[in-house]
């Protein structure tokens, strides 16, 4: 494969301080926020624009845990379907936030290091 290998870059407007979990999140969702927020901040990839996605991810994880507790009391097909949907949503949002091994290994942006580049015919500079 020719061209520059893309590298993860830090967001210029990355959040660099602790933000408390929104008060309206469930206890399980707040626990997930507290678990993943420090990692996202330390990697300098979380911006204010990402907070809604993080909230949604935490809600989905919280819902999965709440449904699992309910299922331990007895099998209900409706709950199983709801849990499956919440798990799928959580997985998709986790990938968006770089919380999965695959998404962390995927480069998302290019930096200005062009040492492996061949001349780009579209570059007019």
ChimeraX attribute file (.defattr): number of C-alpha atoms within 10 A of each C-alpha:
attribute: neighborCount
match mode: 1-to-1
recipient: residues
	/A:1	4
	/A:2	7
	/A:3	12
	/A:4	15
	/A:5	15
	/A:6	15
	/A:7	15
	/A:8	15
	/A:9	14
	/A:10	13
	/A:11	12
	/A:12	10
	/A:13	12
	/A:14	18
	/A:15	20
	/A:16	15
	/A:17	10
	/A:18	10
	/A:19	13
	/A:20	10
	/A:21	19
	/A:22	11
	/A:23	8
	/A:24	8
	/A:25	16
	/A:26	16
	/A:27	14
	/A:28	18
	/A:29	25
	/A:30	20
	/A:31	15
	/A:32	20
	/A:33	23
	/A:34	16
	/A:35	12
	/A:36	14
	/A:37	18
	/A:38	15
	/A:39	13
	/A:40	19
	/A:41	17
	/A:42	13
	/A:43	16
	/A:44	17
	/A:45	20
	/A:46	23
	/A:47	15
	/A:48	10
	/A:49	11
	/A:50	14
	/A:51	15
	/A:52	10
	/A:53	15
	/A:54	23
	/A:55	19
	/A:56	17
	/A:57	26
	/A:58	27
	/A:59	23
	/A:60	24
	/A:61	27
	/A:62	24
	/A:63	21
	/A:64	25
	/A:65	17
	/A:66	16
	/A:67	17
	/A:68	16
	/A:69	11
	/A:70	14
	/A:71	15
	/A:72	9
	/A:73	8
	/A:74	10
	/A:75	11
	/A:76	11
	/A:77	10
	/A:78	8
	/A:79	16
	/A:80	16
	/A:81	11
	/A:82	14
	/A:83	21
	/A:84	13
	/A:85	15
	/A:86	21
	/A:87	19
	/A:88	15
	/A:89	17
	/A:90	22
	/A:91	17
	/A:92	14
	/A:93	21
	/A:94	20
	/A:95	15
	/A:96	16
	/A:97	20
	/A:98	18
	/A:99	16
	/A:100	14
	/A:101	10
	/A:102	9
	/A:103	14
	/A:104	14
	/A:105	11
	/A:106	12
	/A:107	12
	/A:108	13
	/A:109	11
	/A:110	13
	/A:111	13
	/A:112	8
	/A:113	11
	/A:114	13
	/A:115	9
	/A:116	10
	/A:117	11
	/A:118	10
	/A:119	9
	/A:120	8
	/A:121	6
	/A:122	6
	/A:123	6
	/A:124	5
	/A:125	3
